[in-house]
């Protein structure tokens, strides 16, 4: 999920991506898969989300130091049930 609820798609260092569907994943992921296949085939202008800025999540800064703790919490929950 992105802070502005818009998907992001593009290429970085040779890796193509399409993500951040914000609750509209099933429909949008299929569509963006087709779009990114066209982009990978050389149709660079096919991506409607190319160059879209990545706004920061309010209240978050720096690397996600808290993620290992979140993972540990859910591992504990899985073990407990």
Backbone as a chain_set.jsonl record, in Angstrom:
{"seq": "XXXXXXXXXXXXXXXXXXXXXXXXXXXXXXXXXXXXXXXXXXXXXXXXXXXXXXXXXXXXXXXXXXXXXXXXXXXXXXXXX", "coords": {"N": [[0.848, -1.169, 0.0], [0.565, 2.177, -0.821], [1.278, 5.547, 0.261], [-0.284, 7.463, -1.031], [-2.151, 5.916, -2.218], [-1.878, 5.131, -4.865], [-0.733, 2.948, -7.428], [2.647, 1.841, -8.104], [4.966, 1.532, -10.724], [7.664, 0.404, -12.669], [11.154, 0.455, -13.53], [14.19, -0.453, -12.071], [17.581, -0.511, -11.86], [17.681, -2.685, -13.662], [15.641, -4.328, -12.757], [12.289, -4.965, -13.083], [9.216, -3.688, -11.849], [5.944, -3.751, -10.345], [3.696, -2.604, -8.131], [1.975, -1.98, -4.958], [-0.92, -1.84, -4.851], [-2.98, -1.174, -3.133], [-5.407, -2.397, -2.083], [-6.765, -2.928, -4.404], [-5.779, -5.08, -5.756], [-6.237, -7.54, -7.267], [-7.546, -6.965, -9.758], [-5.982, -4.805, -10.752], [-3.363, -5.824, -10.681], [-3.276, -7.785, -12.671], [-3.778, -6.232, -14.936], [-1.567, -4.42, -14.799], [0.488, -6.242, -15.051], [0.258, -6.964, -17.732], [0.761, -4.459, -18.882], [3.407, -3.976, -17.984], [4.696, -6.047, -19.276], [4.555, -5.162, -21.878], [6.16, -2.883, -21.59], [8.609, -4.072, -20.967], [9.032, -5.251, -23.376], [9.873, -3.176, -24.897], [8.174, -1.045, -25.316], [8.203, 1.643, -23.97], [6.637, 3.867, -23.229], [4.211, 2.829, -22.453], [3.667, 2.545, -19.768], [1.626, 3.947, -17.444], [2.28, 4.88, -14.942], [4.89, 5.647, -14.843], [7.665, 7.372, -13.585], [6.296, 8.474, -11.442], [6.218, 10.129, -8.365], [7.423, 9.03, -5.114], [5.813, 9.535, -2.401], [6.514, 10.193, 1.038], [5.602, 8.126, 3.851], [3.512, 9.428, 6.286], [4.95, 10.329, 9.388], [6.926, 8.419, 9.284], [10.361, 7.771, 9.005], [13.679, 7.241, 7.816], [15.383, 3.965, 7.769], [13.361, 0.931, 7.912], [13.416, 0.029, 10.876], [11.777, -1.263, 12.654], [10.609, -3.519, 11.534], [11.759, -6.188, 11.981], [10.827, -6.654, 14.597], [8.07, -6.646, 14.274], [7.808, -8.893, 12.618], [8.714, -10.858, 14.435], [6.707, -10.725, 16.364], [4.46, -11.694, 14.908], [5.385, -14.253, 14.255], [5.428, -15.345, 16.81], [2.685, -15.24, 17.36], [1.751, -17.086, 15.451], [2.996, -19.417, 16.38], [1.798, -19.681, 18.885], [-0.849, -20.269, 18.287]], "CA": [[0.0, 0.0, 0.0], [1.335, 3.417, -0.876], [0.64, 6.597, 1.054], [-1.298, 8.166, -1.823], [-3.032, 4.868, -2.739], [-1.647, 4.911, -6.289], [0.304, 1.943, -7.667], [3.924, 2.257, -8.665], [5.5, 0.557, -11.668], [8.826, 0.93, -13.376], [12.363, -0.361, -13.621], [15.327, 0.086, -11.322], [18.777, -1.352, -11.941], [17.386, -3.897, -14.412], [14.528, -5.073, -12.166], [10.991, -4.354, -13.364], [8.312, -3.876, -10.714], [4.606, -3.176, -10.317], [3.288, -2.9, -6.758], [1.251, -0.942, -4.227], [-2.267, -1.748, -5.411], [-3.825, -0.563, -2.109], [-6.732, -2.986, -1.984], [-7.307, -3.199, -5.728], [-4.721, -5.91, -6.297], [-6.586, -8.563, -8.243], [-7.772, -6.377, -11.079], [-4.87, -3.954, -11.172], [-2.128, -6.592, -10.892], [-3.358, -8.413, -13.992], [-3.623, -5.149, -15.912], [-0.2, -3.914, -14.779], [1.343, -7.296, -15.599], [0.217, -6.803, -19.189], [1.438, -3.192, -19.197], [4.852, -4.115, -17.778], [5.202, -6.92, -20.348], [4.754, -4.27, -23.026], [7.324, -2.044, -21.272], [9.793, -4.93, -21.102], [9.19, -5.507, -24.799], [10.408, -1.995, -25.556], [7.161, 0.003, -25.417], [8.467, 2.355, -22.714], [5.566, 4.821, -22.906], [2.984, 2.122, -22.077], [3.498, 2.603, -18.318], [1.012, 5.209, -17.017], [2.808, 5.29, -13.643], [6.328, 5.926, -14.958], [8.12, 8.646, -13.049], [5.458, 8.948, -10.343], [7.008, 10.314, -7.137], [7.113, 8.158, -3.984], [5.688, 10.366, -1.202], [6.83, 9.515, 2.305], [4.5, 7.791, 4.738], [3.568, 10.37, 7.413], [5.469, 9.813, 10.647], [7.983, 7.421, 9.096], [11.611, 8.276, 8.451], [14.796, 6.313, 7.957], [15.125, 2.564, 7.42], [12.297, 0.324, 8.732], [14.047, -0.696, 11.971], [10.76, -1.949, 13.439], [10.094, -4.711, 10.865], [12.086, -7.455, 12.66], [9.956, -6.805, 15.762], [6.752, -7.018, 13.747], [7.936, -10.293, 12.209], [8.806, -11.692, 15.639], [5.375, -10.745, 16.963], [3.589, -12.589, 14.144], [5.891, -15.619, 14.431], [4.935, -15.753, 18.107], [1.246, -15.482, 17.218], [1.6, -18.352, 14.724], [3.415, -20.505, 17.273], [0.839, -19.759, 19.965], [-2.123, -20.846, 17.816]], "C": [[0.894, 1.233, 0.0], [0.579, 4.516, -0.15], [-0.417, 7.368, 0.279], [-2.257, 7.216, -2.527], [-2.93, 4.649, -4.252], [-0.566, 3.853, -6.465], [1.582, 2.58, -8.187], [4.41, 1.148, -9.588], [6.666, 1.201, -12.395], [9.955, -0.071, -13.422], [13.462, 0.33, -12.833], [16.44, -0.936, -11.358], [18.475, -2.7, -12.597], [16.257, -4.749, -13.866], [13.235, -4.299, -12.442], [10.056, -4.655, -12.214], [6.962, -3.229, -10.998], [4.026, -3.58, -8.965], [2.453, -1.769, -6.176], [-0.177, -0.754, -4.704], [-3.315, -1.264, -4.407], [-5.256, -1.088, -2.08], [-7.389, -3.294, -3.32], [-6.381, -4.165, -6.476], [-5.103, -6.873, -7.394], [-6.731, -7.983, -9.639], [-6.538, -5.633, -11.583], [-3.601, -4.761, -11.439], [-2.132, -7.286, -12.252], [-3.128, -7.367, -15.077], [-2.168, -4.664, -15.976], [0.8, -4.975, -15.234], [1.407, -7.21, -17.113], [0.956, -5.539, -19.623], [2.951, -3.357, -19.077], [5.468, -5.076, -18.789], [5.446, -6.088, -21.605], [5.988, -3.395, -22.814], [8.601, -2.852, -21.472], [10.066, -5.284, -22.558], [9.653, -4.296, -25.587], [9.427, -0.844, -25.703], [7.176, 0.842, -24.13], [7.318, 3.278, -22.3], [4.263, 4.149, -22.49], [2.672, 2.239, -20.589], [2.892, 3.937, -17.889], [1.559, 5.731, -15.688], [4.305, 5.586, -13.671], [6.642, 7.312, -14.401], [7.278, 9.223, -11.932], [6.296, 9.014, -9.069], [6.541, 9.335, -6.052], [6.996, 9.016, -2.728], [5.939, 9.551, 0.065], [5.557, 9.204, 3.083], [4.596, 8.734, 5.937], [4.036, 9.695, 8.703], [6.575, 8.788, 10.503], [9.208, 8.087, 8.478], [12.694, 7.236, 8.684], [14.441, 4.895, 7.564], [14.074, 1.955, 8.358], [12.868, -0.569, 9.842], [13.069, -1.575, 12.736], [10.286, -3.263, 12.805], [10.521, -6.033, 11.508], [11.203, -7.706, 13.886], [8.547, -7.215, 15.348], [6.764, -8.479, 13.324], [7.97, -11.229, 13.404], [7.447, -11.807, 16.316], [4.483, -11.736, 16.224], [4.079, -14.037, 14.182], [5.407, -16.181, 15.771], [3.443, -16.079, 18.042], [0.978, -16.803, 16.489], [1.932, -19.535, 15.606], [2.359, -20.755, 18.344], [-0.476, -20.432, 19.536], [-1.823, -22.085, 17.1]], "O": [[1.87, 1.303, 0.748], [-0.635, 4.42, 0.031], [-1.361, 7.88, 0.88], [-3.08, 7.645, -3.336], [-3.818, 4.039, -4.848], [0.42, 3.855, -5.728], [1.582, 3.72, -8.65], [4.28, -0.034, -9.27], [6.649, 2.395, -12.695], [9.743, -1.282, -13.361], [13.638, 1.545, -12.92], [16.267, -2.081, -10.941], [18.958, -3.736, -12.14], [15.938, -5.788, -14.443], [13.109, -3.13, -12.08], [10.09, -5.752, -11.656], [6.856, -2.287, -11.784], [3.881, -4.77, -8.685], [2.248, -0.737, -6.815], [-0.604, 0.376, -4.94], [-4.442, -0.97, -4.804], [-6.206, -0.307, -2.055], [-8.476, -3.871, -3.35], [-6.227, -4.067, -7.693], [-4.363, -7.014, -8.368], [-6.107, -8.46, -10.587], [-6.111, -5.826, -12.721], [-2.836, -4.414, -12.339], [-1.095, -7.364, -12.91], [-2.371, -7.595, -16.021], [-1.604, -4.514, -17.06], [1.86, -4.63, -15.755], [2.474, -7.362, -17.709], [1.688, -5.549, -20.613], [3.695, -2.931, -19.96], [6.643, -4.939, -19.129], [6.433, -6.294, -22.31], [6.771, -3.185, -23.74], [9.561, -2.371, -22.075], [11.202, -5.582, -22.928], [9.81, -4.37, -26.806], [9.807, 0.23, -26.168], [6.263, 0.749, -23.31], [7.068, 3.44, -21.105], [3.291, 4.846, -22.199], [1.524, 2.05, -20.187], [3.568, 4.964, -17.959], [1.332, 6.89, -15.338], [4.919, 5.756, -12.618], [5.965, 8.292, -14.712], [7.516, 10.354, -11.508], [7.0, 8.062, -8.734], [5.401, 8.873, -6.075], [7.999, 9.212, -2.041], [5.611, 8.367, 0.136], [4.564, 9.925, 2.987], [5.66, 8.833, 6.549], [3.562, 8.614, 9.055], [7.116, 8.328, 11.508], [9.091, 8.873, 7.538], [12.629, 6.452, 9.631], [13.338, 4.635, 7.082], [13.918, 2.421, 9.486], [12.803, -1.794, 9.744], [13.48, -2.529, 13.396], [9.62, -4.051, 13.477], [9.697, -6.944, 11.577], [10.868, -8.854, 14.178], [7.914, -8.039, 16.008], [5.834, -9.223, 13.634], [7.326, -12.278, 13.391], [7.081, -12.882, 16.791], [3.809, -12.543, 16.864], [3.264, -14.958, 14.146], [5.024, -17.348, 15.859], [2.995, -17.077, 18.606], [0.077, -17.551, 16.87], [1.23, -20.546, 15.586], [2.06, -21.903, 18.672], [-1.131, -21.09, 20.345], [-2.734, -22.752, 16.611]]}, "num_chains": 1, "name": "protein.A"}
